[in-house]
Amino acid sequence: MKTARVIGAGPAGLMAAEVLAQAGLSVRIADAMPSVGRKFLMAGKSGLNLTKDEPEQTFIDRFGPLPTPMGEALATFGPAQVKDWAKGLGQEIFIGTTGRVFPKAMKASPLLRAWMQRLGDLGVSVDTRWRWTGWSDDGLRFETPDGAIEDLPDVTILALGGASWRRLGSDGAWSAWLDDTAPFQPSNMGLKVKWSEHMAPHIGKPVKGICLTADGVSSRGEFILSSTGIEGGGIYDVSAMVRDGAPLTLDLCPDLTNAQVADALAKPYGKSSLSNRLRKSLRLGPTKIALLHEWGRPLPAQLAPVIKSLPVCHDGPRPLDQAISTAGGLRFEAMNNELMLTARPGIFAAGEMLDWEAPTGGYLITGCLATGRWAAQGALRWLGH
């Protein structure tokens, strides 16, 4: 019986193990952490967003320009297939108002338990606290609770994750043993902001009913004011453009035109203060008004353009380890169309360790599942299965 070693027990690695075991291989998973799927479980704490229910091309376009193997992986395992796969694990799903797909249980733990049960039934074994430390003369080298161990499988899938959330296992250390990697960058991250004292009452407050724009890309998602900056889905949608240098603007009244805002402000309000005028004429709440003062001063006589395009003053992205995901990693030029390393036949790679990025909203997990499946299928073809 042919043997396979999967390194990394996140979504990509577990999916690769499932495909290989279903084909009859003897599969062992190695993970550096004491238990499997730690980042997967963290992602599901506020609701496990598995994928996005939208037309296939719309879904794929959210990833931006894609190398051929990534595009083919998503074309063969996209939103419809992810939903069927989850149902096959006994997990009822539901589709939210924005098209995001969640297990009915919301959390990741029931799905992960069912998945691990399936893998156990297929004979897959898991070695925890096994940290991959590079290559031996003939195979793989690990540091384990029993000391250094070498492993010589017939085929290997690397699914080692990116370089964010180090405490959950994704530390990017693997890049030391692979050639042709792009530098890691934060992706889907918040922005650092040094607030003035008058913002203190608004820390922790959500900002809704707005539109953020960077480099022509707009997001109607909300964000939250933290003590050190701004976080949340609305920011994450445009964070890649901001990271790459694009200015960020905030529309406080996205459902009104510039002229409508100007007309509303031109109405007579007697001796009302500016804050009262903004509240009465545009229904701006205290936090939006505070942001207007924070980023718009000195306020011009004609306020409408500033309200419609308020420059967001920030100090750049949150640190790499605090990002939801990372860009950079193993370049696709280092692999063939089946995600096999051209310099190391029989070694395949998948998941977030590859050089791609996508927004939150189900795209990240689907991308990991799809590439894990694609790499495993490539491994089977390489073995002659």
Disulfide bonds with the S-S distance in Angstrom:
none
